[in-house]
Amino acid sequence: MTQDERIVDEIIAIYGQGGDSRYSDEAISQLEHALQSAQLAEDEGASDALIGASLLHDIGHLLHDLGRYPAARGVDDRHESLGGIWLDRRFSSDVSGPVKLHVAAKQYLCAVDPQYWSGLSEASRTSLELQGGIFPKERAQRFIESRHGGDAVSLRRWDDRAKEVGRRTPDLEHYRPLLRGLVSC
């Protein structure tokens, strides 16, 4: 078995172990959310790296040992950092960078788009506060000018829309070839 096959098998096993857990307070699972995010990216013609990032953006929720729903207990699980670091050891920064920044993208969007805040779910508003709140204007500008800032905003928008109960998506196996092609270790 090659290294890229082992890594993809590891990802599939992680989703097999925890992907059925509920995604925050939404009525879908972690795996359904991941697949919907990736499908939205794919449908909009995103690069393979950004599709992979969209699929894996919340893998940190499945890697920590804080139990289920830490945000409901007032704990920020820092899933973007945990997942991003985990992905850094397996993929290029074109995959891990947007993952690391997808929480900051929410902080950015709240700073620059007054309509964005009003569209957030209650769970997203709660997690936003745990994650440091809305960016000041200067920090928002630095964020969007950063290397992966624009991709993180695209990922965030798909993330926000990927909460539809019963939405049909390809299964995880559909993304196996794409993920294998992205492995860079």
CNS distance restraints for C-alpha pairs under 8 A (distance, minus, plus):
assign (resid   1 and name CA) (resid   5 and name CA) 6.26 0.50 0.50
assign (resid   1 and name CA) (resid   6 and name CA) 6.72 0.50 0.50
assign (resid   2 and name CA) (resid   6 and name CA) 6.33 0.50 0.50
assign (resid   3 and name CA) (resid   7 and name CA) 6.24 0.50 0.50
assign (resid   4 and name CA) (resid   8 and name CA) 6.26 0.50 0.50
assign (resid   4 and name CA) (resid 180 and name CA) 5.26 0.50 0.50
assign (resid   4 and name CA) (resid 181 and name CA) 7.85 0.50 0.50
assign (resid   4 and name CA) (resid 183 and name CA) 5.72 0.50 0.50
assign (resid   5 and name CA) (resid   9 and name CA) 6.04 0.50 0.50
assign (resid   5 and name CA) (resid 180 and name CA) 6.49 0.50 0.50
assign (resid   6 and name CA) (resid  10 and name CA) 6.08 0.50 0.50
assign (resid   7 and name CA) (resid  11 and name CA) 6.34 0.50 0.50
assign (resid   7 and name CA) (resid  90 and name CA) 7.31 0.50 0.50
assign (resid   7 and name CA) (resid 180 and name CA) 7.95 0.50 0.50
assign (resid   7 and name CA) (resid 183 and name CA) 7.69 0.50 0.50
assign (resid   8 and name CA) (resid  12 and name CA) 6.21 0.50 0.50
assign (resid   8 and name CA) (resid 176 and name CA) 6.58 0.50 0.50
assign (resid   8 and name CA) (resid 179 and name CA) 6.56 0.50 0.50
assign (resid   8 and name CA) (resid 180 and name CA) 6.45 0.50 0.50
assign (resid   9 and name CA) (resid  13 and name CA) 6.07 0.50 0.50
assign (resid  10 and name CA) (resid  14 and name CA) 6.21 0.50 0.50
assign (resid  11 and name CA) (resid  15 and name CA) 6.37 0.50 0.50
assign (resid  12 and name CA) (resid  16 and name CA) 5.98 0.50 0.50
assign (resid  12 and name CA) (resid 172 and name CA) 7.28 0.50 0.50
assign (resid  13 and name CA) (resid  17 and name CA) 6.14 0.50 0.50
assign (resid  14 and name CA) (resid  18 and name CA) 6.21 0.50 0.50
assign (resid  14 and name CA) (resid  19 and name CA) 7.24 0.50 0.50
assign (resid  14 and name CA) (resid  62 and name CA) 6.96 0.50 0.50
assign (resid  14 and name CA) (resid  63 and name CA) 7.98 0.50 0.50
assign (resid  15 and name CA) (resid  19 and name CA) 4.23 0.50 0.50
assign (resid  15 and name CA) (resid  20 and name CA) 7.61 0.50 0.50
assign (resid  15 and name CA) (resid  31 and name CA) 6.44 0.50 0.50
assign (resid  15 and name CA) (resid  62 and name CA) 7.61 0.50 0.50
assign (resid  16 and name CA) (resid  20 and name CA) 7.49 0.50 0.50
assign (resid  18 and name CA) (resid  30 and name CA) 7.60 0.50 0.50
assign (resid  18 and name CA) (resid  62 and name CA) 5.95 0.50 0.50
assign (resid  19 and name CA) (resid  29 and name CA) 6.38 0.50 0.50
assign (resid  19 and name CA) (resid  30 and name CA) 4.88 0.50 0.50
assign (resid  19 and name CA) (resid  31 and name CA) 4.51 0.50 0.50
assign (resid  19 and name CA) (resid  32 and name CA) 7.86 0.50 0.50
assign (resid  19 and name CA) (resid  62 and name CA) 7.51 0.50 0.50
assign (resid  20 and name CA) (resid  29 and name CA) 5.19 0.50 0.50
assign (resid  20 and name CA) (resid  30 and name CA) 6.15 0.50 0.50
assign (resid  20 and name CA) (resid  31 and name CA) 6.29 0.50 0.50
assign (resid  21 and name CA) (resid  29 and name CA) 5.34 0.50 0.50
assign (resid  21 and name CA) (resid  30 and name CA) 5.89 0.50 0.50
assign (resid  22 and name CA) (resid  26 and name CA) 6.92 0.50 0.50
assign (resid  22 and name CA) (resid  27 and name CA) 6.90 0.50 0.50
assign (resid  22 and name CA) (resid  28 and name CA) 5.86 0.50 0.50
assign (resid  22 and name CA) (resid  29 and name CA) 4.25 0.50 0.50
assign (resid  22 and name CA) (resid  30 and name CA) 5.85 0.50 0.50
assign (resid  23 and name CA) (resid  27 and name CA) 7.23 0.50 0.50
assign (resid  23 and name CA) (resid  28 and name CA) 5.83 0.50 0.50
assign (resid  23 and name CA) (resid  29 and name CA) 4.88 0.50 0.50
assign (resid  23 and name CA) (resid  30 and name CA) 4.72 0.50 0.50
assign (resid  23 and name CA) (resid  33 and name CA) 7.02 0.50 0.50
assign (resid  24 and name CA) (resid  69 and name CA) 6.30 0.50 0.50
assign (resid  24 and name CA) (resid 123 and name CA) 6.75 0.50 0.50
assign (resid  25 and name CA) (resid 123 and name CA) 6.30 0.50 0.50
assign (resid  26 and name CA) (resid 163 and name CA) 6.86 0.50 0.50
assign (resid  27 and name CA) (resid 163 and name CA) 7.67 0.50 0.50
assign (resid  27 and name CA) (resid 165 and name CA) 6.43 0.50 0.50
assign (resid  28 and name CA) (resid  32 and name CA) 6.10 0.50 0.50
assign (resid  28 and name CA) (resid  33 and name CA) 6.69 0.50 0.50
assign (resid  28 and name CA) (resid 163 and name CA) 6.55 0.50 0.50
assign (resid  28 and name CA) (resid 164 and name CA) 7.32 0.50 0.50
assign (resid  28 and name CA) (resid 165 and name CA) 5.95 0.50 0.50
assign (resid  29 and name CA) (resid  33 and name CA) 6.19 0.50 0.50
assign (resid  30 and name CA) (resid  34 and name CA) 6.21 0.50 0.50
assign (resid  30 and name CA) (resid  58 and name CA) 7.90 0.50 0.50
assign (resid  31 and name CA) (resid  35 and name CA) 6.09 0.50 0.50
assign (resid  32 and name CA) (resid  36 and name CA) 6.03 0.50 0.50
assign (resid  33 and name CA) (resid  37 and name CA) 6.11 0.50 0.50
assign (resid  33 and name CA) (resid 159 and name CA) 7.67 0.50 0.50
assign (resid  33 and name CA) (resid 162 and name CA) 5.43 0.50 0.50
assign (resid  33 and name CA) (resid 163 and name CA) 6.00 0.50 0.50
assign (resid  34 and name CA) (resid  38 and name CA) 6.25 0.50 0.50
assign (resid  34 and name CA) (resid  54 and name CA) 6.88 0.50 0.50
assign (resid  34 and name CA) (resid  55 and name CA) 4.74 0.50 0.50
assign (resid  34 and name CA) (resid  56 and name CA) 6.59 0.50 0.50
assign (resid  34 and name CA) (resid  57 and name CA) 7.47 0.50 0.50
assign (resid  34 and name CA) (resid  58 and name CA) 7.28 0.50 0.50
assign (resid  34 and name CA) (resid 162 and name CA) 7.64 0.50 0.50
assign (resid  35 and name CA) (resid  39 and name CA) 6.03 0.50 0.50
assign (resid  35 and name CA) (resid  55 and name CA) 5.95 0.50 0.50
assign (resid  35 and name CA) (resid 169 and name CA) 6.36 0.50 0.50
assign (resid  35 and name CA) (resid 170 and name CA) 7.10 0.50 0.50
assign (resid  35 and name CA) (resid 171 and name CA) 7.07 0.50 0.50
assign (resid  35 and name CA) (resid 172 and name CA) 7.03 0.50 0.50
assign (resid  36 and name CA) (resid  40 and name CA) 6.11 0.50 0.50
assign (resid  36 and name CA) (resid 162 and name CA) 4.99 0.50 0.50
assign (resid  36 and name CA) (resid 163 and name CA) 7.51 0.50 0.50
assign (resid  36 and name CA) (resid 167 and name CA) 7.56 0.50 0.50
assign (resid  36 and name CA) (resid 169 and name CA) 6.30 0.50 0.50
assign (resid  37 and name CA) (resid  41 and name CA) 6.35 0.50 0.50
assign (resid  37 and name CA) (resid  54 and name CA) 5.41 0.50 0.50
assign (resid  37 and name CA) (resid  55 and name CA) 6.03 0.50 0.50
assign (resid  37 and name CA) (resid 155 and name CA) 7.71 0.50 0.50
assign (resid  37 and name CA) (resid 158 and name CA) 5.29 0.50 0.50
assign (resid  37 and name CA) (resid 159 and name CA) 5.48 0.50 0.50
assign (resid  37 and name CA) (resid 161 and name CA) 7.55 0.50 0.50
assign (resid  37 and name CA) (resid 162 and name CA) 5.20 0.50 0.50
assign (resid  38 and name CA) (resid  42 and name CA) 6.07 0.50 0.50
assign (resid  38 and name CA) (resid  51 and name CA) 5.18 0.50 0.50
assign (resid  38 and name CA) (resid  52 and name CA) 6.90 0.50 0.50
assign (resid  38 and name CA) (resid  53 and name CA) 7.88 0.50 0.50
assign (resid  38 and name CA) (resid  54 and name CA) 4.90 0.50 0.50
assign (resid  38 and name CA) (resid  55 and name CA) 4.64 0.50 0.50
assign (resid  38 and name CA) (resid 158 and name CA) 7.97 0.50 0.50
assign (resid  39 and name CA) (resid  43 and name CA) 5.90 0.50 0.50
assign (resid  39 and name CA) (resid  51 and name CA) 7.69 0.50 0.50
assign (resid  39 and name CA) (resid 169 and name CA) 6.62 0.50 0.50
assign (resid  39 and name CA) (resid 170 and name CA) 7.48 0.50 0.50
assign (resid  40 and name CA) (resid  44 and name CA) 6.26 0.50 0.50
assign (resid  40 and name CA) (resid 158 and name CA) 6.03 0.50 0.50
assign (resid  40 and name CA) (resid 162 and name CA) 7.69 0.50 0.50
assign (resid  41 and name CA) (resid  45 and name CA) 6.47 0.50 0.50
assign (resid  41 and name CA) (resid  46 and name CA) 5.33 0.50 0.50
assign (resid  41 and name CA) (resid  50 and name CA) 7.16 0.50 0.50
assign (resid  41 and name CA) (resid  51 and name CA) 5.41 0.50 0.50
assign (resid  41 and name CA) (resid  54 and name CA) 6.86 0.50 0.50
assign (resid  41 and name CA) (resid 155 and name CA) 7.52 0.50 0.50
assign (resid  41 and name CA) (resid 158 and name CA) 6.72 0.50 0.50
assign (resid  42 and name CA) (resid  46 and name CA) 5.61 0.50 0.50
assign (resid  42 and name CA) (resid  47 and name CA) 7.87 0.50 0.50
assign (resid  42 and name CA) (resid  51 and name CA) 5.99 0.50 0.50
assign (resid  46 and name CA) (resid  50 and name CA) 5.98 0.50 0.50
assign (resid  46 and name CA) (resid  51 and name CA) 6.18 0.50 0.50
assign (resid  47 and name CA) (resid  51 and name CA) 6.23 0.50 0.50
assign (resid  48 and name CA) (resid  52 and name CA) 6.10 0.50 0.50
assign (resid  48 and name CA) (resid 178 and name CA) 6.67 0.50 0.50
assign (resid  48 and name CA) (resid 182 and name CA) 7.65 0.50 0.50
assign (resid  49 and name CA) (resid  53 and name CA) 6.11 0.50 0.50
assign (resid  49 and name CA) (resid  94 and name CA) 5.78 0.50 0.50
assign (resid  49 and name CA) (resid  95 and name CA) 5.11 0.50 0.50
assign (resid  49 and name CA) (resid 182 and name CA) 6.75 0.50 0.50
assign (resid  50 and name CA) (resid  54 and name CA) 5.99 0.50 0.50
assign (resid  50 and name CA) (resid  94 and name CA) 7.12 0.50 0.50
assign (resid  50 and name CA) (resid  95 and name CA) 6.18 0.50 0.50
assign (resid  50 and name CA) (resid  98 and name CA) 7.67 0.50 0.50
assign (resid  50 and name CA) (resid 151 and name CA) 7.13 0.50 0.50
assign (resid  50 and name CA) (resid 155 and name CA) 7.43 0.50 0.50
assign (resid  51 and name CA) (resid  55 and name CA) 6.22 0.50 0.50
assign (resid  52 and name CA) (resid  56 and name CA) 6.14 0.50 0.50
assign (resid  52 and name CA) (resid  95 and name CA) 6.32 0.50 0.50
assign (resid  52 and name CA) (resid 178 and name CA) 7.31 0.50 0.50
assign (resid  52 and name CA) (resid 179 and name CA) 6.40 0.50 0.50
assign (resid  52 and name CA) (resid 182 and name CA) 7.82 0.50 0.50
assign (resid  53 and name CA) (resid  57 and name CA) 5.42 0.50 0.50
assign (resid  53 and name CA) (resid  94 and name CA) 7.93 0.50 0.50
assign (resid  53 and name CA) (resid  95 and name CA) 4.77 0.50 0.50
assign (resid  53 and name CA) (resid  96 and name CA) 6.57 0.50 0.50
assign (resid  53 and name CA) (resid  98 and name CA) 6.56 0.50 0.50
assign (resid  53 and name CA) (resid  99 and name CA) 5.95 0.50 0.50
assign (resid  53 and name CA) (resid 155 and name CA) 7.63 0.50 0.50
assign (resid  54 and name CA) (resid  99 and name CA) 7.64 0.50 0.50
assign (resid  54 and name CA) (resid 155 and name CA) 5.82 0.50 0.50
assign (resid  54 and name CA) (resid 158 and name CA) 7.64 0.50 0.50
assign (resid  54 and name CA) (resid 159 and name CA) 7.45 0.50 0.50
assign (resid  56 and name CA) (resid  99 and name CA) 7.48 0.50 0.50
assign (resid  57 and name CA) (resid  80 and name CA) 7.17 0.50 0.50
assign (resid  57 and name CA) (resid  83 and name CA) 7.18 0.50 0.50
assign (resid  57 and name CA) (resid  98 and name CA) 7.84 0.50 0.50
assign (resid  57 and name CA) (resid  99 and name CA) 4.80 0.50 0.50
assign (resid  57 and name CA) (resid 100 and name CA) 8.00 0.50 0.50
assign (resid  57 and name CA) (resid 102 and name CA) 7.53 0.50 0.50
assign (resid  58 and name CA) (resid  62 and name CA) 7.55 0.50 0.50
assign (resid  58 and name CA) (resid  79 and name CA) 6.61 0.50 0.50
assign (resid  58 and name CA) (resid  80 and name CA) 6.86 0.50 0.50
assign (resid  58 and name CA) (resid  83 and name CA) 6.85 0.50 0.50
assign (resid  58 and name CA) (resid  99 and name CA) 7.66 0.50 0.50
assign (resid  59 and name CA) (resid  63 and name CA) 6.55 0.50 0.50
assign (resid  59 and name CA) (resid  79 and name CA) 7.35 0.50 0.50
assign (resid  59 and name CA) (resid  83 and name CA) 5.48 0.50 0.50
assign (resid  60 and name CA) (resid  64 and name CA) 6.36 0.50 0.50
assign (resid  60 and name CA) (resid  78 and name CA) 7.70 0.50 0.50
assign (resid  60 and name CA) (resid  79 and name CA) 4.17 0.50 0.50
assign (resid  60 and name CA) (resid  80 and name CA) 6.16 0.50 0.50
assign (resid  60 and name CA) (resid  81 and name CA) 7.47 0.50 0.50
assign (resid  60 and name CA) (resid  82 and name CA) 5.20 0.50 0.50
assign (resid  60 and name CA) (resid  83 and name CA) 3.90 0.50 0.50
assign (resid  60 and name CA) (resid  84 and name CA) 7.57 0.50 0.50
assign (resid  60 and name CA) (resid  86 and name CA) 8.00 0.50 0.50
assign (resid  61 and name CA) (resid  77 and name CA) 7.29 0.50 0.50
assign (resid  61 and name CA) (resid  79 and name CA) 5.32 0.50 0.50
assign (resid  61 and name CA) (resid  83 and name CA) 7.68 0.50 0.50
assign (resid  63 and name CA) (resid  82 and name CA) 7.49 0.50 0.50
assign (resid  63 and name CA) (resid  83 and name CA) 7.38 0.50 0.50
assign (resid  64 and name CA) (resid  77 and name CA) 7.26 0.50 0.50
assign (resid  64 and name CA) (resid  79 and name CA) 7.53 0.50 0.50
assign (resid  64 and name CA) (resid  82 and name CA) 7.55 0.50 0.50
assign (resid  66 and name CA) (resid  70 and name CA) 6.36 0.50 0.50
assign (resid  66 and name CA) (resid  77 and name CA) 7.16 0.50 0.50
assign (resid  69 and name CA) (resid  73 and name CA) 7.19 0.50 0.50
assign (resid  70 and name CA) (resid  74 and name CA) 6.51 0.50 0.50
assign (resid  70 and name CA) (resid  75 and name CA) 5.04 0.50 0.50
assign (resid  70 and name CA) (resid  76 and name CA) 6.68 0.50 0.50
assign (resid  70 and name CA) (resid  77 and name CA) 6.48 0.50 0.50
assign (resid  71 and name CA) (resid  75 and name CA) 4.82 0.50 0.50
assign (resid  71 and name CA) (resid  76 and name CA) 5.71 0.50 0.50
assign (resid  71 and name CA) (resid  77 and name CA) 7.25 0.50 0.50
assign (resid  71 and name CA) (resid 126 and name CA) 7.47 0.50 0.50
assign (resid  71 and name CA) (resid 127 and name CA) 6.25 0.50 0.50
assign (resid  71 and name CA) (resid 130 and name CA) 7.62 0.50 0.50
assign (resid  74 and name CA) (resid 130 and name CA) 7.04 0.50 0.50
assign (resid  75 and name CA) (resid 130 and name CA) 7.06 0.50 0.50
assign (resid  76 and name CA) (resid 127 and name CA) 7.13 0.50 0.50
assign (resid  76 and name CA) (resid 130 and name CA) 5.68 0.50 0.50
assign (resid  76 and name CA) (resid 131 and name CA) 6.44 0.50 0.50
assign (resid  78 and name CA) (resid  82 and name CA) 6.31 0.50 0.50
assign (resid  78 and name CA) (resid 131 and name CA) 7.88 0.50 0.50
assign (resid  79 and name CA) (resid  83 and name CA) 5.66 0.50 0.50
assign (resid  80 and name CA) (resid  84 and name CA) 5.76 0.50 0.50
assign (resid  80 and name CA) (resid  99 and name CA) 5.95 0.50 0.50
assign (resid  80 and name CA) (resid 100 and name CA) 4.79 0.50 0.50
assign (resid  80 and name CA) (resid 101 and name CA) 7.02 0.50 0.50
assign (resid  80 and name CA) (resid 102 and name CA) 7.03 0.50 0.50
assign (resid  80 and name CA) (resid 103 and name CA) 6.72 0.50 0.50
assign (resid  81 and name CA) (resid  85 and name CA) 6.00 0.50 0.50
assign (resid  81 and name CA) (resid 100 and name CA) 5.44 0.50 0.50
assign (resid  82 and name CA) (resid  86 and name CA) 6.20 0.50 0.50
assign (resid  83 and name CA) (resid  87 and name CA) 6.02 0.50 0.50
assign (resid  83 and name CA) (resid  96 and name CA) 7.91 0.50 0.50
assign (resid  83 and name CA) (resid  99 and name CA) 7.21 0.50 0.50
assign (resid  83 and name CA) (resid 100 and name CA) 7.30 0.50 0.50
assign (resid  84 and name CA) (resid  88 and name CA) 6.02 0.50 0.50
assign (resid  84 and name CA) (resid  96 and name CA) 4.97 0.50 0.50
assign (resid  84 and name CA) (resid  97 and name CA) 6.92 0.50 0.50
assign (resid  84 and name CA) (resid  99 and name CA) 5.67 0.50 0.50
assign (resid  84 and name CA) (resid 100 and name CA) 4.89 0.50 0.50
assign (resid  85 and name CA) (resid  89 and name CA) 6.88 0.50 0.50
assign (resid  85 and name CA) (resid  96 and name CA) 7.46 0.50 0.50
assign (resid  85 and name CA) (resid 100 and name CA) 7.98 0.50 0.50
assign (resid  86 and name CA) (resid  90 and name CA) 7.23 0.50 0.50
assign (resid  87 and name CA) (resid  91 and name CA) 5.68 0.50 0.50
assign (resid  87 and name CA) (resid  95 and name CA) 7.50 0.50 0.50
assign (resid  87 and name CA) (resid  96 and name CA) 5.46 0.50 0.50
assign (resid  88 and name CA) (resid  92 and name CA) 6.37 0.50 0.50
assign (resid  88 and name CA) (resid  93 and name CA) 6.57 0.50 0.50
assign (resid  88 and name CA) (resid  96 and name CA) 5.70 0.50 0.50
assign (resid  89 and name CA) (resid 185 and name CA) 6.71 0.50 0.50
assign (resid  90 and name CA) (resid 183 and name CA) 5.73 0.50 0.50
assign (resid  90 and name CA) (resid 184 and name CA) 5.90 0.50 0.50
assign (resid  90 and name CA) (resid 185 and name CA) 5.31 0.50 0.50
assign (resid  91 and name CA) (resid  95 and name CA) 6.22 0.50 0.50
assign (resid  91 and name CA) (resid  96 and name CA) 6.76 0.50 0.50
assign (resid  91 and name CA) (resid 182 and name CA) 6.23 0.50 0.50
assign (resid  91 and name CA) (resid 183 and name CA) 4.86 0.50 0.50
assign (resid  91 and name CA) (resid 184 and name CA) 4.80 0.50 0.50
assign (resid  91 and name CA) (resid 185 and name CA) 6.56 0.50 0.50
assign (resid  92 and name CA) (resid  96 and name CA) 6.48 0.50 0.50
assign (resid  92 and name CA) (resid 182 and name CA) 7.53 0.50 0.50
assign (resid  92 and name CA) (resid 183 and name CA) 7.44 0.50 0.50
assign (resid  92 and name CA) (resid 184 and name CA) 5.94 0.50 0.50
assign (resid  93 and name CA) (resid  97 and name CA) 4.83 0.50 0.50
assign (resid  93 and name CA) (resid  98 and name CA) 7.96 0.50 0.50
assign (resid  94 and name CA) (resid  98 and name CA) 6.99 0.50 0.50
assign (resid  94 and name CA) (resid 148 and name CA) 7.50 0.50 0.50
assign (resid  95 and name CA) (resid  99 and name CA) 6.88 0.50 0.50
assign (resid  96 and name CA) (resid 100 and name CA) 6.15 0.50 0.50
assign (resid  97 and name CA) (resid 101 and name CA) 6.33 0.50 0.50
assign (resid  97 and name CA) (resid 148 and name CA) 5.84 0.50 0.50
assign (resid  97 and name CA) (resid 152 and name CA) 7.77 0.50 0.50
assign (resid  98 and name CA) (resid 102 and name CA) 5.84 0.50 0.50
assign (resid  98 and name CA) (resid 148 and name CA) 5.60 0.50 0.50
assign (resid  98 and name CA) (resid 149 and name CA) 7.08 0.50 0.50
assign (resid  98 and name CA) (resid 151 and name CA) 5.87 0.50 0.50
assign (resid  98 and name CA) (resid 152 and name CA) 4.35 0.50 0.50
assign (resid  98 and name CA) (resid 155 and name CA) 7.10 0.50 0.50
assign (resid  99 and name CA) (resid 152 and name CA) 6.96 0.50 0.50
assign (resid 101 and name CA) (resid 105 and name CA) 6.05 0.50 0.50
assign (resid 101 and name CA) (resid 148 and name CA) 7.45 0.50 0.50
assign (resid 101 and name CA) (resid 149 and name CA) 6.97 0.50 0.50
assign (resid 101 and name CA) (resid 152 and name CA) 5.65 0.50 0.50
assign (resid 102 and name CA) (resid 106 and name CA) 6.67 0.50 0.50
assign (resid 102 and name CA) (resid 152 and name CA) 5.01 0.50 0.50
assign (resid 102 and name CA) (resid 153 and name CA) 6.82 0.50 0.50
assign (resid 102 and name CA) (resid 155 and name CA) 6.66 0.50 0.50
assign (resid 102 and name CA) (resid 156 and name CA) 5.58 0.50 0.50
assign (resid 103 and name CA) (resid 107 and name CA) 6.68 0.50 0.50
assign (resid 103 and name CA) (resid 128 and name CA) 7.95 0.50 0.50
assign (resid 103 and name CA) (resid 131 and name CA) 7.63 0.50 0.50
assign (resid 103 and name CA) (resid 156 and name CA) 7.70 0.50 0.50
assign (resid 104 and name CA) (resid 108 and name CA) 6.07 0.50 0.50
assign (resid 104 and name CA) (resid 143 and name CA) 7.78 0.50 0.50
assign (resid 105 and name CA) (resid 109 and name CA) 6.01 0.50 0.50
assign (resid 105 and name CA) (resid 143 and name CA) 7.93 0.50 0.50
assign (resid 105 and name CA) (resid 149 and name CA) 7.17 0.50 0.50
assign (resid 105 and name CA) (resid 152 and name CA) 5.86 0.50 0.50
assign (resid 105 and name CA) (resid 153 and name CA) 5.16 0.50 0.50
assign (resid 105 and name CA) (resid 156 and name CA) 6.28 0.50 0.50
assign (resid 106 and name CA) (resid 110 and name CA) 6.18 0.50 0.50
assign (resid 106 and name CA) (resid 128 and name CA) 7.57 0.50 0.50
assign (resid 106 and name CA) (resid 134 and name CA) 7.94 0.50 0.50
assign (resid 106 and name CA) (resid 153 and name CA) 7.59 0.50 0.50
assign (resid 106 and name CA) (resid 156 and name CA) 6.65 0.50 0.50
assign (resid 107 and name CA) (resid 111 and name CA) 6.42 0.50 0.50
assign (resid 107 and name CA) (resid 128 and name CA) 7.10 0.50 0.50
assign (resid 107 and name CA) (resid 133 and name CA) 6.29 0.50 0.50
assign (resid 107 and name CA) (resid 134 and name CA) 4.54 0.50 0.50
assign (resid 107 and name CA) (resid 135 and name CA) 5.29 0.50 0.50
assign (resid 107 and name CA) (resid 140 and name CA) 7.85 0.50 0.50
assign (resid 108 and name CA) (resid 112 and name CA) 6.37 0.50 0.50
assign (resid 108 and name CA) (resid 134 and name CA) 6.75 0.50 0.50
assign (resid 108 and name CA) (resid 135 and name CA) 5.70 0.50 0.50
assign (resid 108 and name CA) (resid 140 and name CA) 5.13 0.50 0.50
assign (resid 108 and name CA) (resid 143 and name CA) 7.22 0.50 0.50
assign (resid 108 and name CA) (resid 144 and name CA) 7.76 0.50 0.50
assign (resid 109 and name CA) (resid 113 and name CA) 5.49 0.50 0.50
assign (resid 109 and name CA) (resid 116 and name CA) 6.38 0.50 0.50
assign (resid 109 and name CA) (resid 117 and name CA) 7.93 0.50 0.50
assign (resid 109 and name CA) (resid 153 and name CA) 7.67 0.50 0.50
assign (resid 110 and name CA) (resid 114 and name CA) 6.40 0.50 0.50
assign (resid 110 and name CA) (resid 116 and name CA) 5.69 0.50 0.50
assign (resid 110 and name CA) (resid 117 and name CA) 5.37 0.50 0.50
assign (resid 110 and name CA) (resid 134 and name CA) 5.84 0.50 0.50
assign (resid 110 and name CA) (resid 135 and name CA) 7.50 0.50 0.50
assign (resid 111 and name CA) (resid 134 and name CA) 5.76 0.50 0.50
assign (resid 111 and name CA) (resid 135 and name CA) 5.66 0.50 0.50
assign (resid 111 and name CA) (resid 136 and name CA) 6.69 0.50 0.50
assign (resid 111 and name CA) (resid 137 and name CA) 6.52 0.50 0.50
assign (resid 111 and name CA) (resid 140 and name CA) 6.76 0.50 0.50
assign (resid 112 and name CA) (resid 137 and name CA) 7.69 0.50 0.50
assign (resid 112 and name CA) (resid 140 and name CA) 7.61 0.50 0.50
assign (resid 113 and name CA) (resid 117 and name CA) 7.55 0.50 0.50
assign (resid 114 and name CA) (resid 118 and name CA) 7.43 0.50 0.50
assign (resid 115 and name CA) (resid 119 and name CA) 6.58 0.50 0.50
assign (resid 116 and name CA) (resid 120 and name CA) 6.69 0.50 0.50
assign (resid 117 and name CA) (resid 125 and name CA) 7.85 0.50 0.50
assign (resid 120 and name CA) (resid 124 and name CA) 5.76 0.50 0.50
assign (resid 120 and name CA) (resid 125 and name CA) 6.20 0.50 0.50
assign (resid 120 and name CA) (resid 160 and name CA) 7.81 0.50 0.50
assign (resid 121 and name CA) (resid 125 and name CA) 6.31 0.50 0.50
assign (resid 122 and name CA) (resid 126 and name CA) 6.20 0.50 0.50
assign (resid 123 and name CA) (resid 127 and name CA) 6.15 0.50 0.50
assign (resid 124 and name CA) (resid 128 and name CA) 5.93 0.50 0.50
assign (resid 125 and name CA) (resid 129 and name CA) 6.50 0.50 0.50
assign (resid 126 and name CA) (resid 130 and name CA) 6.52 0.50 0.50
assign (resid 127 and name CA) (resid 131 and name CA) 5.99 0.50 0.50
assign (resid 128 and name CA) (resid 132 and name CA) 6.43 0.50 0.50
assign (resid 128 and name CA) (resid 133 and name CA) 5.25 0.50 0.50
assign (resid 128 and name CA) (resid 134 and name CA) 7.47 0.50 0.50
assign (resid 129 and name CA) (resid 133 and name CA) 4.58 0.50 0.50
assign (resid 129 and name CA) (resid 134 and name CA) 7.97 0.50 0.50
assign (resid 135 and name CA) (resid 139 and name CA) 5.87 0.50 0.50
assign (resid 135 and name CA) (resid 140 and name CA) 5.61 0.50 0.50
assign (resid 136 and name CA) (resid 140 and name CA) 6.18 0.50 0.50
assign (resid 137 and name CA) (resid 141 and name CA) 6.29 0.50 0.50
assign (resid 138 and name CA) (resid 142 and name CA) 6.45 0.50 0.50
assign (resid 139 and name CA) (resid 143 and name CA) 6.09 0.50 0.50
assign (resid 140 and name CA) (resid 144 and name CA) 6.35 0.50 0.50
assign (resid 141 and name CA) (resid 145 and name CA) 6.33 0.50 0.50
assign (resid 142 and name CA) (resid 146 and name CA) 6.29 0.50 0.50
assign (resid 143 and name CA) (resid 149 and name CA) 5.75 0.50 0.50
assign (resid 144 and name CA) (resid 149 and name CA) 4.65 0.50 0.50
assign (resid 144 and name CA) (resid 150 and name CA) 6.00 0.50 0.50
assign (resid 145 and name CA) (resid 149 and name CA) 6.35 0.50 0.50
assign (resid 145 and name CA) (resid 150 and name CA) 7.79 0.50 0.50
assign (resid 146 and name CA) (resid 150 and name CA) 7.90 0.50 0.50
assign (resid 148 and name CA) (resid 152 and name CA) 6.01 0.50 0.50
assign (resid 149 and name CA) (resid 153 and name CA) 6.32 0.50 0.50
assign (resid 150 and name CA) (resid 154 and name CA) 6.45 0.50 0.50
assign (resid 151 and name CA) (resid 155 and name CA) 6.15 0.50 0.50
assign (resid 152 and name CA) (resid 156 and name CA) 5.99 0.50 0.50
assign (resid 153 and name CA) (resid 157 and name CA) 6.27 0.50 0.50
assign (resid 154 and name CA) (resid 158 and name CA) 6.49 0.50 0.50
assign (resid 155 and name CA) (resid 159 and name CA) 5.98 0.50 0.50
assign (resid 156 and name CA) (resid 160 and name CA) 6.08 0.50 0.50
assign (resid 157 and name CA) (resid 161 and name CA) 6.42 0.50 0.50
assign (resid 158 and name CA) (resid 162 and name CA) 5.99 0.50 0.50
assign (resid 159 and name CA) (resid 163 and name CA) 7.87 0.50 0.50
assign (resid 170 and name CA) (resid 174 and name CA) 5.94 0.50 0.50
assign (resid 171 and name CA) (resid 175 and name CA) 7.62 0.50 0.50
assign (resid 172 and name CA) (resid 176 and name CA) 6.97 0.50 0.50
assign (resid 175 and name CA) (resid 179 and name CA) 6.08 0.50 0.50
assign (resid 176 and name CA) (resid 180 and name CA) 6.08 0.50 0.50
assign (resid 177 and name CA) (resid 181 and name CA) 6.19 0.50 0.50
assign (resid 178 and name CA) (resid 182 and name CA) 6.46 0.50 0.50
assign (resid 179 and name CA) (resid 183 and name CA) 6.41 0.50 0.50
